[in-house]
Amino acid sequence: MKRRTLLASLGVTSASVAGCVSTIAPSSSEDSSSDFEACGEPILVFSKLPDAVKHEVETAFEEGEYHADGELLYEQVAGDSVQALRRNDFYYDSHINKKLLGGKTLSFTQTTMTHDSPVDLEIRNTRDGDWKGTVKVTDVDGGILVLEENVTIESYPTDPEKRRVDLTDERIKQFSVTDEWGEYRISLSANQAEYDTYDASREDSYFLEGTIGMYGGHHLRVVLNEDGAELDDELGRKSTEENNSSPEQPCLWNETNEVVMGSAE
């Protein structure tokens, strides 16, 4: 994975805080009876952080930076493996600086996380006939259209006798979408003019949202069925089985500061 750091810093800058750089909190190490085990995953998820670490992060966002007289707990949980923090569906680089008079500061800048190659949108049509229409994918945050295609998707009904979906089957339509992590809105709108007969009373436009990222999936997978369109859990599950892998999980700590979900360093 890669990341593209944005130039703008987040939160209030030191110049805008009247008379001080930031709130000077007691040493983080004094608030903890023991050190935190370091996370071995590449992404820290804010909601999963221990409360004492959340305090450091929240202060850094609210005041521009967090100042500790001693060691930073965030530095402990991040270890050497963490590349970014995810907070409110955005990703951030952390910046830790030692002060000349002692102590350390913690601050964050927004970054764009990317995969090494674009992620695919895969659409499977389990209806009796072909589906003809327009497929669009839009970045939810920026409203940027990243894909628009007029397509015909052949029928590929689910075979109850087969345990696996053939991911190489040409009837599964694949589109190269984007390498950037984020929330994306997928819209599928049937083109009535392409059908010899068309039931005008049937709702055949659908809007779905999918996530590209470390903890939201590396693919966007959709199934068209008689009830409409939905994220294709079956196709995603079969792909995971084919790759003999399991979805990554963010690190979570217990009351003794040990990593109990995700991997530790």
N, C-alpha and C positions, 0 to 999 in steps of 0.2 A: 504494500500500500504506500501511497505518497500523500503529501499534503502541500497545500498552497497557502502560505500565511498572508493574511490581510494586513495592510499597513496601519490601519487605524487601531489604536489601543482602546480598551474597553473601560467603562466605568469613569469615575471622576479622576482627573489628572491631579498630580500633587500640587500644581499651581492653583487649583481651584478650591482646595481645602484651606479654609482660613487659618493661617498661623501654624500649620503643621503638614507633614507629609502624609501621614495616615494615622489611624488610631493605633497607638502602641499598646499591644496586649501583653499580658504576662507570658513568660516563656511557655511555649506549647508543651515542652517536655515536662513542665511542672504539673500540667493538667492530666497526665497519663501515668498510670502506675507501671507501665512497661512499654517497650517499643512495639510498633505495629509491624506485622509481617508484610513484606512487599508483594504487590500484585505482579503476576507474571503475564498478564494480558496486555495488549497494546493500547487499550482504551479504558480509562476510568469513567464510570458513570456516576454523576453527582449524587443521584438519589440513593446509591448504594454505599456511599462513603460513611465512615463512622462520624458521629455527631461532632466530635472535637475537630475532625478534619474539615467537615462542612463549615464550621465556624470560620476557619482560616480562609476557605474559598469564598464564602459569602462576603467576608470583610474585604477581600481583594477586589471583588466585583463592585461592591458598593462604594469603596473609598479609593479605588485605583490601585492600591497595593495593601498587603498585610505585612506588618512588622512583628517579628518575634525576637525577644532578647536572647533566646537560646536556639534550639533546633526546631525545624519545621516538621510537623507531623505529615504534611502533604508530601514532603520529600521522602519520608519513610515509606508511605503506601505506594508511591510512584516507582520507587526503586530505579532499576536501569531499563526495565522493559516497556514502561508506559510511554506512548508517543503523544497522547492528547487526552483531554478531558471532554466528556460530552455533558452538556447542560442545556436543558430546554431545547433539545433537538439541534443544537449547534455544537461545533467542536472548537477547542481552544488549546493553544500552546501555552505552557507554563514557563515563567521566567523567575529563576531564583538567584538572588544576588547577595553576596556577603557585604556587610557594612564595615567601614573602616574602624568605627568605634565599637564593633561587636554586634552580633545578631544577624538576622537575615530578613530579606523581603521576598514576598511572593506576589506575582502579578500575572495577568493572562492577556493574550491577544487572540482574536478569532482567526481560525484557519479553515481551509477547505480540505477535507480528507478525500483521497481518490484511490481507486483501485489501479493496478498496473495496466489494465486494459478495460475497455468499455463493458458494461454489464448488459446482458441480453434481456429483452422482454420476450417471453414465450407464451403463445396463446394456443390453447387446445379447444377444438370445437367438437363437443359430444352430441350435438343435435343430429337429426336424421339427414338433413341436407346441408349444403355449403352455406357459409355466412359471407355476405358481401357488404362492405362498408368502409368506414374511415376509422383508423386508430390514431389517437393522439396521446402524447405523454408530455405533461407540463410540470415544471418545477414549482411546488406548492409555495415555497418561500418567495421566490422572485417573479413567479408568473411567467417564466420563460418557456416557450415551446421548444422542446428538445427533439420531438419526433412527430411526424405527420405522414401517414401512408394510407393510400386507398388499396384495399386488399380483398382477395377471396381466400377464405380459410376453409379447406376441405373438411368434410365430416370425419371424425375419428372417435367413434363411440367407445365407451368403456367396455372392455371384455371381461366379464366376471370370472372367466376361466384362467385369465392371466394375472399373475401376481404383480407384474411390473409393467410400467408404461415405457415403451420404447422411445427413449429421448432422441434417438437419431431419425425417427420417422419424419418424412418430409411433410406430413400433414400437420405437424406442430410448427406453427409459423414463428419464426425467430426474427427479431429486430435488434440491431446494435443501438443502445440508447445513450448511455453516458458513463463516464468513469467516476463522477462526483457522487459522494455520499449525500443523502438527504431524503426528503419526503417528496414523492411524485404522484401526481393525479393522472390516472389512466382513463381515457374516455373511448368508448366504442359506439359508433353511430351507424346503424344499418342504412344503406343506400337503397331506398325503395325502388328507384328507377332500374336497378340492376336485376330485379326479380321479375319473372314471368307472371307470377301471382304473388300478392303480398297482402297480409292481414293488417290493414291500417289501424285496427283497434289495438293491436299488440304493441306494448311499449318495448322498443328495441334500441334504446340508447342507455348506456350504463356509465357510471362514474365510480371508479375504485381508487383507493390510495394505497400505495406500497412504499416500502422503505428500502433504500440501498445503503448498506453500511455493515460494520462489524457485527452489530447485534440486531440488525433488521433484515438480514438476508442479502445474498450476493446476486440474486436474480429477482426479476419481476415475473411472476407466473400467473396466468389467468386462464380460467376455463369458461367457455360458453356452453350453457346447458339449456334445457327446456324452461327452466325457471328464470333465466337471465344470465348474468355474468358474476363471477366471484373469483377471489384469489384461489389459485389451484393448490390446495394443501396436498392433494394426492401426488401431483407431479413433483412438488417440492420434496415430499417425503421419499419418493422413489429415487430422486436424484441423490439424496443424502445416503440412501442405502447403497446405491451404485458406487459412490465414492468412499464407502466404508468410513464415514466421518460423522461427527455429531455437531450440532450448532454450538458456536462459542457462547460462553456465559460471562457476564461481567463479574468482577471480584466483589465479594461480600464478606464482611468481617463479623466474628462473634464477639461476645462480651470480654473474651480474653485476648482480643486483638489479633486473632488468627484468621487466615483466609479460609472460609468454609464453602465458598462457591467460586467458580472460575479456577484459575491455577495460580499458585504462589511461585515466587522465584526460587 
